[in-house]
Amino acid sequence: MTERGQHLVEERGPLLRVRDLRVHFAEQPRPAVDGLSLELAPGEVLALVGESGSGKSVTARSLLGLLPGTATVAGSVRWQVAGVPDREWVGATESQWRQVRGRCAAMVFQEPQTALNPVRTVGWQLAEAVRAHTRTDRRSARRRAVELLDLVGIPEPGRRVDSFPHQLSGGQKQRVVIALALAQQPAALVADEPTTALDVTVQRDILQLLADLRDRLGTAVLLITHSMGVVASLADRVQVVHDGRHVETGGVHELFDRPQQPYTRLLLSSVPRLPTTSDAGAPAPAAAVDTRAVDPREVVVEADGLDVEYPGRFGRASTPVLHDVTFAVRAGEVLGVVGESGSGKSTLTRVVLGQLPALRGEVRVGGQRLAGLSSQELRRVRRGIGVVQQDPASSLDPRLSVADCVAEPLQLHRWGGPALVRGRVAELLESVSLPRAVASRLPHELSGGQRQRVAVARALALRPSLLVADEPTSALDVTVQASVLALLARLQAEQGFACLFVSHDLAVVHQVSDRVLVLRHGRVVEQGDSGSVLTRPVTGYARELVDAVPVPDPRHRLVGR
């Protein structure tokens, strides 16, 4: 615990005390939270970490009475906040919980796009949050909304107060969500994966904002996350949970340096890391644009001078998305594509898949120029391309069994008869280390890691020469992510396909990629060997991306006290 937090605990006790919390959902065989206890001191950042299904978010919602009616809660939750009754909150009514929400604590949700109302201005939403708990006229509420936007670092708050969510960047939307949480000046923020959906530079800024709020306002933070880099950057103490149970608690330095439990050691060892300059030796500096000669016989996919625009609507001008993009990927090679949201990464994959035409330049897949192909010719080209999407839950048909999901591309391209297809599906599931019993299950009956393995099996069903992986591990926990990355590496070594690997996680890209292409505003700003680009970047933008990566070591914090 921090010295400040320890002093306040000794002076007037913890801000929050949870004892033997148990949460059970109807029709679930085991409790979601099983005997968890924790304390949060004023001005302290406590990180609650663990994999999906460990009970982190359920615990967070139980502290504010936000669980659904199917949940049965037992144990003790007590808040020590001036103006709020000192009582047992487990079993409280909805009207009683309203005394806790906004005053004791407020939630900061993971995805700002869904947390904000798209048809109301951010000022209206902030004013409503202010008026929900206080008797305030509209003019005063609007003035307070401007103050809140200024507090969380939104530029020109007097103008932005009239903006709609879609007119703000991802980082600005998350700042608005934090401003909403601060509307009633809560003693604590419960931040549930507040940076998971953000780019590394925006993530760094949000972590700095949370640290500033802690220091300026004395706001405590219960940080729910599975990112050990985020934990190391911000937390004072860490509590590890697994299957709803407590595993280990300690100061952030103590836990990272001397983890006591095997599960904690597994979490830490599974985190991908960017090497330091000393780790990487002394590779030659990367060229801003890699101009190495490439053997054309080995090239699987290449782009030359690629320009792409999105046409304007209602007489508006077109929007340039990609400009003069040139690259090549050879058989057995992984090209990592990195950059912030809006840099053109996903657009690039759509062009390679033939889903979006190029305005100028050209793309070749397997030596075949995509421009001008008929739908039948394009279908033949796509047979040689496998795709792994970001979210396997949405990319797999929920009505089909796993076997039918994997068989889809085989049937679509008339690969063989039913017996051959069944045999190929069994072979594919075995190749991705899934048991035969999985074949008859539906996607929702599998874990996130298992679903992504099914997605990989389906992508490789037709033995493609190119695999396009668009953020394939961003929705996965670190241990599951490590296993999926190891799976992709093994399959590529066995099958020799080329891979276009899109991600905003530079540590993951370094782990899997041979070469890296850095995009900014649709332009290639740097390209070269991954060891060079990600340890000795030449351009300022690439260096900024590398410097913003949260390091899973509290001695190298991105944000400070």
C-alpha positions as CSV (number, residue, x, y, z in Angstrom):
1,M,0.0,0.0,0.0
2,T,1.3,3.5,-0.7
3,E,2.5,5.6,2.3
4,R,-0.3,8.0,1.7
5,G,-2.9,5.3,1.5
6,Q,-1.4,3.6,4.6
7,H,-1.6,6.8,6.6
8,L,-5.3,7.4,5.7
9,V,-6.2,3.8,6.5
10,E,-4.6,4.2,10.0
11,E,-6.3,7.5,10.5
12,R,-9.9,6.6,9.5
13,G,-9.9,3.1,8.0
14,P,-10.1,2.0,4.4
15,L,-12.4,3.7,2.0
16,L,-13.8,0.3,0.9
17,R,-13.8,-3.0,2.8
18,V,-15.1,-6.2,1.2
19,R,-15.2,-9.5,3.1
20,D,-15.9,-13.0,1.9
21,L,-17.9,-11.8,-1.2
22,R,-19.7,-14.6,-3.0
23,V,-21.7,-14.1,-6.2
24,H,-23.7,-16.9,-7.8
25,F,-25.7,-16.7,-11.0
26,A,-28.8,-18.9,-11.6
27,E,-28.2,-22.0,-13.6
28,Q,-24.4,-21.7,-13.3
29,P,-22.6,-24.7,-11.8
30,R,-20.1,-22.7,-9.8
31,P,-20.0,-19.2,-8.2
32,A,-18.6,-16.3,-10.3
33,V,-17.0,-14.9,-7.1
34,D,-16.1,-17.3,-4.3
35,G,-15.0,-15.8,-1.0
36,L,-13.1,-12.7,-2.2
37,S,-11.9,-10.0,0.2
38,L,-10.2,-6.7,-0.5
39,E,-9.6,-3.2,0.8
40,L,-9.1,0.1,-1.0
41,A,-7.5,3.1,0.7
42,P,-8.2,6.7,-0.1
43,G,-6.0,7.9,-3.0
44,E,-4.8,4.4,-3.7
45,V,-4.8,2.5,-7.1
46,L,-5.6,-1.2,-6.5
47,A,-5.4,-3.4,-9.6
48,L,-7.6,-6.4,-9.7
49,V,-6.1,-8.7,-12.3
50,G,-6.8,-12.1,-13.8
51,E,-8.1,-13.8,-16.9
52,S,-11.5,-13.6,-18.4
53,G,-14.0,-15.4,-16.2
54,S,-11.9,-14.8,-13.0
55,G,-14.7,-12.7,-11.5
56,K,-13.1,-9.2,-11.9
57,S,-16.0,-7.4,-13.5
58,V,-18.6,-9.2,-11.4
59,T,-16.7,-8.1,-8.3
60,A,-16.6,-4.5,-9.6
61,R,-20.3,-4.4,-10.3
62,S,-21.2,-5.9,-7.0
63,L,-19.6,-2.9,-5.2
64,L,-22.2,-0.6,-6.8
65,G,-25.2,-2.9,-6.9
66,L,-25.1,-3.3,-10.6
67,L,-25.6,-7.0,-10.9
68,P,-28.6,-8.5,-12.7
69,G,-31.5,-10.0,-10.9
70,T,-30.3,-13.5,-11.6
71,A,-27.3,-12.9,-9.2
72,T,-27.3,-14.0,-5.6
73,V,-24.8,-12.0,-3.5
74,A,-23.5,-12.9,0.0
75,G,-20.7,-11.5,2.1
76,S,-20.0,-7.9,3.1
77,V,-19.4,-4.6,1.3
78,R,-18.9,-1.5,3.3
79,W,-18.1,2.0,2.1
80,Q,-16.6,4.6,4.5
81,V,-17.5,7.9,2.8
82,A,-18.7,11.2,4.4
83,G,-22.4,11.8,3.8
84,V,-23.1,8.1,3.0
85,P,-24.6,5.8,5.7
86,D,-22.0,3.4,7.3
87,R,-23.9,0.2,6.7
88,E,-23.8,-3.2,5.2
89,W,-24.6,-2.8,1.4
90,V,-25.1,-6.4,0.5
91,G,-28.8,-6.9,0.3
92,A,-29.6,-3.1,-0.2
93,T,-32.5,-2.0,-2.3
94,E,-32.1,-0.2,-5.6
95,S,-33.1,3.1,-4.0
96,Q,-30.5,2.6,-1.3
97,W,-27.7,1.8,-3.8
98,R,-28.3,5.2,-5.4
99,Q,-26.7,6.7,-2.3
100,V,-23.5,4.8,-3.2
101,R,-23.4,5.4,-6.9
102,G,-21.7,8.7,-7.8
103,R,-20.8,9.5,-4.2
104,C,-18.8,6.5,-3.1
105,A,-17.7,5.3,-6.5
106,A,-18.5,5.6,-10.2
107,M,-17.8,3.2,-13.1
108,V,-15.5,3.9,-16.1
109,F,-16.5,1.3,-18.7
110,Q,-14.2,-0.4,-21.2
111,E,-15.9,0.7,-24.5
112,P,-16.7,4.4,-24.6
113,Q,-18.6,4.0,-27.9
114,T,-21.3,2.0,-26.2
115,A,-21.1,3.9,-22.9
116,L,-22.1,7.2,-24.5
117,N,-25.5,8.0,-26.1
118,P,-24.8,8.6,-29.8
119,V,-27.9,10.9,-30.3
120,R,-27.1,13.3,-27.4
121,T,-24.2,15.8,-27.1
122,V,-21.6,15.1,-24.5
123,G,-22.6,18.3,-22.7
124,W,-26.2,17.1,-22.4
125,Q,-25.0,13.7,-21.0
126,L,-22.7,15.3,-18.5
127,A,-25.4,17.8,-17.4
128,E,-27.8,14.9,-16.9
129,A,-25.3,13.1,-14.7
130,V,-24.9,16.3,-12.6
131,R,-28.6,16.8,-12.2
132,A,-29.4,13.1,-11.5
133,H,-28.2,13.5,-7.9
134,T,-28.4,17.2,-7.2
135,R,-30.9,20.0,-7.6
136,T,-29.2,22.0,-10.2
137,D,-30.7,24.2,-12.9
138,R,-29.8,23.6,-16.6
139,R,-27.4,26.6,-16.9
140,S,-25.4,25.6,-13.8
141,A,-25.3,21.9,-15.0
142,R,-24.0,23.0,-18.4
143,R,-21.3,25.1,-16.7
144,R,-20.3,22.1,-14.6
145,A,-20.2,20.0,-17.8
146,V,-17.6,22.4,-19.2
147,E,-15.6,22.3,-16.0
148,L,-15.6,18.5,-16.1
149,L,-14.4,18.4,-19.7
150,D,-11.6,20.8,-18.8
151,L,-10.8,18.6,-15.7
152,V,-10.2,15.6,-17.9
153,G,-8.1,17.5,-20.5
154,I,-10.5,17.9,-23.4
155,P,-9.3,20.8,-25.5
156,E,-11.7,23.8,-26.0
157,P,-14.2,22.4,-23.5
158,G,-16.6,25.3,-24.2
159,R,-16.9,24.2,-27.8
160,R,-16.6,20.5,-27.3
161,V,-19.5,20.5,-24.8
162,D,-21.8,20.7,-27.9
163,S,-20.1,17.8,-29.7
164,F,-21.7,14.4,-30.4
165,P,-19.7,11.3,-29.4
166,H,-19.0,10.4,-33.1
167,Q,-17.2,13.8,-33.5
168,L,-14.6,12.9,-30.9
169,S,-11.6,10.6,-31.1
170,G,-11.5,7.3,-29.2
171,G,-9.3,8.9,-26.5
172,Q,-11.5,11.9,-26.2
173,K,-14.6,9.7,-25.8
174,Q,-12.9,7.8,-23.0
175,R,-12.1,11.1,-21.3
176,V,-15.8,12.0,-21.5
177,V,-16.7,8.7,-19.9
178,I,-14.2,9.5,-17.1
179,A,-15.8,13.0,-16.8
180,L,-19.2,11.4,-16.4
181,A,-17.9,9.2,-13.6
182,L,-16.5,12.4,-11.9
183,A,-19.8,14.3,-12.1
184,Q,-20.6,13.7,-8.4
185,Q,-17.0,13.9,-7.1
186,P,-16.8,10.2,-6.1
187,A,-14.3,9.0,-3.6
188,A,-13.3,6.2,-6.0
189,L,-13.4,5.3,-9.6
190,V,-14.0,1.7,-10.6
191,A,-12.3,1.5,-14.0
192,D,-13.2,-1.7,-15.9
193,E,-10.6,-2.3,-18.6
194,P,-10.5,1.5,-19.3
195,T,-7.7,1.3,-21.9
196,T,-8.2,-2.1,-23.6
197,A,-9.8,-0.7,-26.8
198,L,-7.3,2.2,-27.2
199,D,-4.0,2.7,-29.1
200,V,-0.8,2.7,-27.1
201,T,-0.3,6.5,-27.3
202,V,-3.9,7.1,-26.3
203,Q,-3.7,4.4,-23.6
204,R,-0.7,6.2,-22.1
205,D,-2.6,9.5,-22.0
206,I,-5.6,7.9,-20.2
207,L,-3.3,6.3,-17.7
208,Q,-1.6,9.6,-17.1
209,L,-5.1,11.2,-16.6
210,L,-6.1,8.6,-14.0
211,A,-2.8,9.2,-12.2
212,D,-3.4,13.0,-12.3
213,L,-6.9,12.6,-10.9
214,R,-5.5,10.5,-8.1
215,D,-2.9,13.1,-7.2
216,R,-5.0,16.2,-7.6
217,L,-8.3,15.0,-6.2
218,G,-7.3,12.1,-4.0
219,T,-9.5,9.8,-5.9
220,A,-9.0,6.1,-5.3
221,V,-9.0,3.8,-8.3
222,L,-10.0,0.1,-8.5
223,L,-8.4,-0.8,-11.8
224,I,-9.9,-3.9,-13.5
225,T,-7.5,-5.2,-16.2
226,H,-5.7,-8.2,-17.6
227,S,-2.8,-6.1,-18.9
228,M,0.2,-6.4,-16.7
229,G,1.8,-3.5,-18.5
230,V,-1.1,-1.2,-17.4
231,V,-0.8,-2.6,-13.9
232,A,2.9,-1.8,-13.7
233,S,2.3,1.7,-15.0
234,L,-0.3,2.8,-12.6
235,A,-1.0,0.5,-9.6
236,D,0.1,0.8,-6.0
237,R,-1.1,-2.6,-5.0
238,V,-2.1,-5.7,-7.0
239,Q,-4.6,-8.4,-6.2
240,V,-4.6,-11.5,-8.4
241,V,-7.8,-13.5,-8.8
242,H,-8.5,-16.8,-10.6
243,D,-11.9,-18.6,-10.9
244,G,-13.5,-16.1,-8.5
245,R,-10.9,-16.8,-5.8
246,H,-8.1,-14.7,-4.3
247,V,-4.7,-15.9,-5.4
248,E,-2.2,-13.3,-4.2
249,T,-2.0,-9.7,-3.0
250,G,1.1,-7.4,-2.7
251,G,2.7,-4.1,-3.5
252,V,3.3,-3.6,-7.2
253,H,7.1,-3.8,-6.9
254,E,6.9,-6.8,-4.6
255,L,4.5,-8.8,-6.8
256,F,6.4,-8.2,-10.1
257,D,9.8,-8.9,-8.5
258,R,8.8,-11.8,-6.2
259,P,5.5,-13.4,-7.2
260,Q,4.7,-16.2,-4.7
261,Q,2.0,-18.2,-6.5
262,P,2.4,-20.3,-9.7
263,Y,-0.6,-18.7,-11.4
264,T,0.9,-15.2,-10.8
265,R,4.2,-16.3,-12.3
266,L,2.3,-17.8,-15.3
267,L,0.5,-14.4,-15.9
268,L,3.8,-12.5,-15.8
269,S,5.7,-15.0,-17.9
270,S,3.0,-14.9,-20.6
271,V,3.3,-11.1,-21.2
272,P,5.0,-10.3,-24.5
273,R,7.7,-7.7,-24.1
274,L,9.5,-5.4,-26.4
275,P,13.3,-5.9,-26.0
276,T,15.4,-3.0,-24.8
277,T,18.2,-1.7,-27.1
278,S,20.7,-3.6,-25.0
279,D,18.7,-6.8,-25.3
280,A,18.5,-6.4,-29.1
281,G,22.2,-6.1,-29.6
282,A,23.2,-3.7,-32.3
283,P,21.2,-4.3,-35.4
284,A,21.5,-1.9,-38.3
285,P,19.1,1.0,-38.2
286,A,15.9,0.5,-40.1
287,A,15.4,2.5,-43.3
288,A,12.4,4.8,-43.3
289,V,11.2,2.7,-46.3
290,D,12.8,-0.7,-46.8
291,T,14.2,-1.0,-50.3
292,R,15.7,-4.5,-50.2
293,A,15.4,-6.4,-53.4
294,V,12.7,-9.2,-53.2
295,D,12.8,-12.4,-55.2
296,P,9.6,-12.1,-57.3
297,R,9.2,-15.9,-57.3
298,E,8.8,-16.0,-53.6
299,V,6.4,-13.1,-53.3
300,V,2.9,-14.1,-52.1
301,V,1.3,-10.6,-51.8
302,E,2.6,-7.2,-52.9
303,A,1.3,-3.7,-53.2
304,D,2.9,-1.0,-55.4
305,G,2.1,2.7,-55.0
306,L,-1.3,1.9,-53.5
307,D,-3.8,4.8,-53.2
308,V,-7.3,4.3,-51.7
309,E,-10.1,6.8,-51.1
310,Y,-13.6,6.5,-49.6
311,P,-16.1,8.4,-51.8
312,G,-17.9,11.3,-50.2
313,R,-21.6,11.3,-49.7
314,F,-24.1,14.1,-50.5
315,G,-21.6,16.1,-52.6
316,R,-18.8,15.9,-50.1
317,A,-15.2,15.4,-51.2
318,S,-13.6,11.9,-51.1
319,T,-11.6,10.9,-48.0
320,P,-8.0,9.7,-48.7
321,V,-7.3,6.5,-46.7
322,L,-4.1,5.1,-48.1
323,H,-1.4,6.9,-50.1
324,D,1.5,5.5,-52.0
325,V,1.7,2.3,-49.9
326,T,4.3,-0.2,-51.2
327,F,5.2,-3.6,-49.6
328,A,5.8,-7.2,-50.3
329,V,5.3,-10.4,-48.2
330,R,7.1,-13.6,-49.2
331,A,6.2,-17.2,-48.5
332,G,7.0,-18.1,-44.8
333,E,7.3,-14.5,-43.8
334,V,5.2,-12.4,-41.4
335,L,4.7,-8.7,-42.1
336,G,3.4,-6.9,-39.0
337,V,1.3,-3.8,-39.8
338,V,1.1,-1.3,-37.0
339,G,-0.3,2.2,-36.4
340,E,-3.0,4.0,-34.5
341,S,-6.7,3.8,-35.2
342,G,-7.4,5.5,-38.5
343,S,-4.0,4.9,-39.9
344,G,-5.4,2.6,-42.6
345,K,-4.5,-0.9,-41.2
346,S,-7.9,-2.5,-41.7
347,T,-8.4,-0.7,-45.0
348,L,-5.2,-2.3,-46.2
349,T,-6.4,-5.8,-45.4
350,R,-9.7,-5.1,-47.2
351,V,-7.8,-4.1,-50.4
352,V,-5.7,-7.2,-50.2
353,L,-8.8,-9.3,-49.8
354,G,-10.3,-7.7,-52.9
355,Q,-13.1,-6.1,-50.9
356,L,-12.1,-2.5,-51.7
357,P,-10.7,-1.2,-55.0
358,A,-7.6,0.8,-55.3
359,L,-7.8,4.3,-56.8
360,R,-4.2,4.1,-58.1
361,G,-1.4,1.5,-57.9
362,E,-2.0,-2.2,-57.8
363,V,-2.1,-5.2,-55.5
364,R,-1.0,-8.7,-56.6
365,V,-1.8,-11.9,-54.7
366,G,0.0,-15.0,-55.9
367,G,1.2,-13.0,-58.9
368,Q,-2.4,-12.2,-59.9
369,R,-3.4,-8.5,-60.3
370,L,-6.6,-7.9,-58.4
371,A,-7.8,-4.9,-60.4
372,G,-10.2,-5.9,-63.2
373,L,-10.8,-9.4,-62.1
374,S,-14.3,-10.9,-62.5
375,S,-16.2,-12.1,-59.5
376,Q,-15.4,-15.7,-60.5
377,E,-11.7,-14.9,-60.9
378,L,-11.6,-13.1,-57.6
379,R,-13.2,-16.0,-55.9
380,R,-10.4,-18.3,-57.1
381,V,-7.8,-15.8,-55.7
382,R,-9.6,-15.7,-52.4
383,R,-9.4,-19.5,-52.1
384,G,-5.7,-19.0,-51.4
385,I,-6.3,-16.5,-48.6
386,G,-7.3,-17.3,-45.1
387,V,-8.6,-14.7,-42.7
388,V,-8.6,-14.5,-38.9
389,Q,-10.7,-11.7,-37.5
390,Q,-10.4,-9.9,-34.2
391,D,-13.4,-11.3,-32.4
392,P,-14.1,-15.0,-32.9
393,A,-17.4,-14.7,-31.1
394,S,-18.8,-12.5,-34.0
395,S,-16.9,-14.2,-36.9
396,L,-18.3,-17.7,-36.2
397,D,-22.0,-18.4,-36.9
398,P,-23.6,-19.0,-33.5
399,R,-26.2,-21.4,-35.0
400,L,-23.6,-23.8,-36.5
401,S,-21.6,-26.4,-34.7
402,V,-17.8,-26.0,-34.6
403,A,-17.4,-28.7,-37.3
404,D,-19.8,-26.9,-39.6
405,C,-18.0,-23.6,-39.0
406,V,-14.7,-25.1,-40.0
407,A,-16.3,-26.9,-43.0
408,E,-17.8,-23.7,-44.4
409,P,-14.9,-22.7,-46.7
410,L,-14.5,-26.3,-47.9
411,Q,-18.2,-26.5,-48.8
412,L,-18.2,-23.0,-50.4
413,H,-15.3,-23.9,-52.7
414,R,-16.6,-27.5,-53.3
415,W,-13.4,-29.0,-51.9
416,G,-14.7,-32.5,-51.7
417,G,-17.5,-34.9,-50.7
418,P,-19.0,-35.2,-47.2
419,A,-16.6,-37.9,-46.1
420,L,-13.5,-35.9,-47.3
421,V,-14.8,-32.8,-45.6
422,R,-15.4,-34.6,-42.3
423,G,-11.9,-36.0,-42.4
424,R,-10.4,-32.6,-43.2
425,V,-12.3,-30.9,-40.4
426,A,-11.0,-33.6,-37.9
427,E,-7.5,-33.0,-39.2
428,L,-7.8,-29.2,-38.8
429,L,-9.2,-29.4,-35.2
430,E,-6.3,-31.7,-34.3
431,S,-3.8,-29.3,-35.9
432,V,-5.0,-26.5,-33.6
433,S,-4.9,-28.7,-30.6
434,L,-8.7,-29.0,-30.0
435,P,-10.2,-32.3,-28.8
436,R,-12.6,-34.2,-31.1
437,A,-15.5,-33.6,-28.7
438,V,-15.4,-29.9,-29.6
439,A,-16.6,-30.6,-33.1
440,S,-20.3,-31.0,-32.0
441,R,-20.4,-27.9,-29.8
442,L,-21.7,-24.5,-30.6
443,P,-19.3,-21.5,-30.5
444,H,-20.8,-20.0,-27.3
445,E,-19.9,-23.2,-25.4
446,L,-16.2,-22.6,-26.0
447,S,-13.8,-20.3,-24.2
448,G,-12.4,-17.3,-26.1
449,G,-9.1,-19.1,-26.8
450,Q,-10.9,-22.1,-28.1
451,R,-13.1,-20.0,-30.4
452,Q,-10.0,-18.3,-31.8
453,R,-8.4,-21.7,-32.5
454,V,-11.5,-22.7,-34.4
455,A,-11.2,-19.4,-36.4
456,V,-7.6,-20.3,-37.2
457,A,-8.6,-23.9,-38.3
458,R,-11.3,-22.4,-40.6
459,A,-8.8,-19.9,-42.1
460,L,-6.4,-22.7,-42.9
461,A,-9.0,-25.1,-44.2
462,L,-8.1,-24.6,-47.9
463,R,-4.3,-24.6,-47.2
464,P,-3.9,-20.9,-48.2
465,S,-0.7,-19.3,-49.3
466,L,-1.6,-16.1,-47.4
467,L,-3.1,-15.6,-43.9
468,V,-4.5,-12.2,-43.1
469,A,-4.8,-11.8,-39.3
470,D,-6.5,-8.6,-38.2
471,E,-6.0,-8.0,-34.4
472,P,-6.3,-11.8,-33.8
473,T,-5.3,-11.7,-30.1
474,S,-6.5,-8.3,-28.9
475,A,-9.6,-9.8,-27.3
476,L,-7.7,-12.5,-25.5
477,D,-6.0,-12.8,-22.1
478,V,-2.3,-12.9,-21.9
479,T,-2.0,-16.7,-21.3
480,V,-4.5,-17.5,-24.0
481,Q,-2.8,-14.9,-26.3
482,A,0.5,-16.7,-25.8
483,S,-0.9,-20.1,-26.7
484,V,-2.6,-18.7,-29.9
485,L,0.6,-16.9,-31.0
486,A,2.6,-20.2,-30.4
487,L,-0.1,-22.0,-32.4
488,L,0.2,-19.6,-35.4
489,A,4.0,-19.9,-35.3
490,R,3.9,-23.7,-35.3
491,L,1.4,-23.8,-38.2
492,Q,3.3,-21.4,-40.3
493,A,6.5,-23.4,-39.8
494,E,4.7,-26.5,-40.9
495,Q,2.7,-25.0,-43.8
496,G,4.9,-22.1,-45.0
497,F,2.2,-19.6,-45.6
498,A,2.8,-15.8,-45.7
499,C,1.1,-13.7,-43.1
500,L,-0.1,-10.1,-43.0
501,F,-0.5,-9.5,-39.2
502,V,-2.3,-6.4,-38.2
503,S,-2.1,-5.2,-34.6
504,H,-1.8,-2.2,-32.3
505,D,0.2,-4.3,-29.8
506,L,3.8,-3.7,-30.7
507,A,5.1,-6.3,-28.3
508,V,3.0,-9.0,-30.0
509,V,4.0,-7.8,-33.4
510,H,7.7,-8.0,-32.4
511,Q,7.1,-11.6,-31.2
512,V,5.6,-12.9,-34.4
513,S,6.8,-10.7,-37.2
514,D,9.9,-10.9,-39.4
515,R,9.3,-7.4,-40.8
516,V,7.2,-4.4,-39.7
517,L,5.3,-1.7,-41.7
518,V,4.3,1.4,-39.7
519,L,1.3,3.4,-41.0
520,R,0.3,6.9,-40.1
521,H,-2.6,8.7,-41.8
522,G,-2.5,6.1,-44.6
523,R,1.2,6.6,-45.4
524,V,4.1,4.3,-44.7
525,V,6.4,6.1,-42.4
526,E,8.8,3.3,-41.7
527,Q,9.4,-0.3,-42.9
528,G,12.1,-2.9,-42.1
529,D,13.1,-5.8,-39.9
530,S,11.1,-6.0,-36.8
531,G,14.2,-6.1,-34.6
532,S,15.3,-2.8,-36.0
533,V,12.0,-0.9,-36.4
534,L,10.8,-1.8,-32.8
535,T,14.1,-1.2,-31.0
536,R,15.8,1.5,-33.1
537,P,13.1,3.3,-34.9
538,V,14.2,6.0,-37.3
539,T,11.2,8.2,-37.6
540,G,9.8,10.2,-34.7
541,Y,6.3,8.7,-35.0
542,A,7.6,5.1,-34.8
543,R,9.7,6.1,-31.8
544,E,6.6,7.6,-30.2
545,L,4.7,4.4,-30.6
546,V,7.5,2.3,-29.1
547,D,7.9,4.7,-26.2
548,A,4.2,4.5,-25.4
549,V,4.1,0.7,-25.0
550,P,3.4,0.0,-21.3
551,V,6.3,-2.1,-19.9
552,P,5.4,-4.9,-17.5
553,D,7.9,-3.6,-15.0
554,P,6.9,-1.0,-12.4
555,R,10.5,0.4,-12.4
556,H,9.8,1.7,-15.9
557,R,6.4,3.4,-15.4
558,L,4.9,5.5,-18.2
559,V,3.1,7.6,-15.7
560,G,4.4,8.8,-12.4
561,R,3.2,10.0,-9.0
